[in-house]
Amino acid sequence: MSTLSFNSYAKDYDKHFTNSPIGILQRKRVYKYLLPLLSKQKKVLEINCGTGEDAIYIAQKVKSVLATDISSEMIREGQAKKNKNNLDNVIFEISDINELHTKLSSSFDLLFSDFGGLNCLSGEELKKFSTNISSSISNRGHLALVIMGKKCFWENFFYLWQGDKRYKRRNTKQGQKTEINGAQFLTYYHSPKEISSVFFKDFRTIKIRPIGLFVPPSYLNTYFANKPILLQALNICERIFANFALFANFADHYFILLQKKSLTE
């Protein structure tokens, strides 16, 4: 993972995604599924928290949040939001996801990762992460993960329309080169079935839902910026098909909820 690329992108991330029309719609969809998991008794661990937008939202509804990211500049942005909102139950901490388990001294009721945080890990790295993090999740606790799948309809259509060779580029187990502000790193795409399989030893799958099936990927923000009616129409279609798990792998992202198995399972 390239720390440099995320450090350089920290100042622009909220403008390009968080506060964009597409980013707002996709995040609202995530929160619809996340909200029932939150309560004032819950301790939450967020991985690859970015600029802290989700951590701030969650902190207002739970007992505590530990929000982590490998990027010091992303953590700096999150800390600024914490100070602005005067919250004392959220901690922002720099941490590599592959080493996070060595720093945790308590258990959490919910682990949350939004918008492709786990797509920075290969299949083998995901297996190690699943094993390492299990002991830090409380009995019957949850993992709520938002992941980029393999068959994004919008992306395939967009690249095919442009005659771009990256058509169907997600549908592989190999890492795909991604570039942010001139720095490159690998992105790995995982289907819902693969995620369920990776975490199967300690977690059972509860729910899978598409995120961005009709609402397009964020790199199309420029195209849709002056087409609010069209974007709202697509969002209506999104709501209609949002409960169909079979469409999850064809969306830009998908929400997958897993619960830690009891000792008798």
Disulfide bonds with the S-S distance in Angstrom:
none
